[in-house]
Amino acid sequence: ALDLEESGIDVFNHGSGETLASSMASAVQNKEPWFGYYWGPTVPLGKYDMTRVDLGDIKPDVHQKNQTQDVDNPGVSDFPAATVLTSITTSFKEREPEVAEMLSKLTFKTETMSSILAWMDSNNASGEEAAVYYLSNNSDEWSTWLNDSARERLANVLN
């Protein structure tokens, strides 16, 4: 749809996310250009300074058609954000209403999560260590999830 080959860009399928990430790492290390599609949040997007290419508007019909591997007439459409749901049982919500309220506000920026994943990878860190790292470095984000009392208690634990 974009005639990338005519612009001198080699188009090929890497076969897996791992080989795609390796190609990105190799290009960065060799100070070579890299152009491709990658999803987030992921370690490579947290590790390397990449620039998102604007593909224009999201065109749902074009995007849906492009999901077919051998589509006859691919079109140009940006990618819609994927919906991520936080789900709990009714009994949990009834038993822990304050936690349920906090979970209803919980959100992560893709860039933040990618940077945490990259930090975990670089430091061979556990999920628990990453949680402490996140909480220690992103109070501007998580503080909006909590009520005043919980926010104060957590801030005291972290200091």
N, C-alpha and C positions, 0 to 999 in steps of 0.2 A: 504494500500500500504506500510505502514511503520511498520506493525505488532506491533503497540503501546501496545495493550493489552498483548502481549507476553512479553513485557518489563516491565509490571507492572503498566502501565498507564491506569487509568479508562477513557474510551471514552464515552461521552454522549453529547446530545444536550441540551444546557441550555434553549432553547426555545425563548429567546429574547436577544437583546443587553444589556438590563438593568440587567437581571440576570447574564449574562456573566461578565459584569463590576462589579457586586456585588461579584461574586466569586473571581475575581482578587483582589478586595479591601480586602476581607476577608483573602485571602492567604497572602497578604502583611502585614496586621495588625497582623496576627498570626505567622508571620515569617515562613510560610510554602511554599513549592515549588508550582509553578503554571505553567502549560504548556498548551498552547492553541493558537487558531487563533484569532487575533483581527485586525481590520482595523484602519487606521488613515487618517487624524488627528482626535483625539478624546480626551475628558477630561481624561479618565484613562491613556492613553499613555503619557499625559503631567504630570500627577500626580505621577505615579509610575515609578520606575527605572526598566524598562523591557529590556531584551536582545532579539534581533531578531535572530531567528534560521535560518541558511542558509540551504535552501532546494535544493541547487544546481542550475543548469541552468533553465531558463524558457523554457519549451517545449510546444509551442503553441497547438499542437495536443493533448497532454496529458492534458494540462490545460482545453481545451475546453471540452474534454470527462469528466473530473472530475466535470464539472458544472451540470451534470445530477445526481440527488439525488441517484438513485439506479443503478449507473454504475456497470457493472459486474466485470470489471478489473481495479480498480482505479490505477493510476500511480503516480509517484513522480515528481512534477514540482514546481518551485517557482512561485510566483504570479506576473504577469506583473503589472507595474504601470498603474493606470487608467489615461486616458487623461482628462485634465480639460481645457476647452476652455473659453476664455474671448471674449464675442461677443458684438458688438455695431452696431447700424444702420449706413448706409451710410451717412444719413443726419447729424448724430452726428459727425462722422469722419470729414465731410466737415466743420461743424460749429466749432468744437473744435479740431483742428489737434494736438495741443500740448498735450491735455489730451489723445487723441487716441494713440499718440506715447508713452506716459507714460504707458498706459494700455497694450500696446504690449510688454513692458519689465517687467511688474509686475509678480512676482513669489514668492511663499512662500515655504519654506522647511516644510515638514510634521512635523518634530520635533518642529520647531518654532511655527507652528499653534497649535499643541497639547499643547505646554506650555502656549500659550495665552488662549486657551480654559480652561485649568486647572486654570489659574490665574483668569479668569472671574468667574468660578465656585466657587473658594475659596473666592473671594471678592464680590460675588453677583454683578458683574460689568455689565454695559450696553455695547453694541457694540461700542458706541462712546468712552467710557472710555477705552475699550480694544484697540481701534485704537490709542489713545494717549499713552497708555502703550507701545504698539508695537513700535510706532514711537520714543518714548523716549529711548527705550532700544535696538533698532536694526538698528541704522543708517548705519551700514556696509552693511545691506541687501537692505534697501529701497533707499539709496543714488544712487545706480546704475540705478534706474528707471527714475531719473529726470535729466533735463538739469541743467547746472551750476547755472543759475539764480534761478530756482525753488528750487534747493537743498539749496542754501544760504538762501532764504526767509524762507523755512521751518525750517532750523536749527536755525534761529534767533527767530522764534516763539516758538520753543521748549526750548530754553535757557532762 
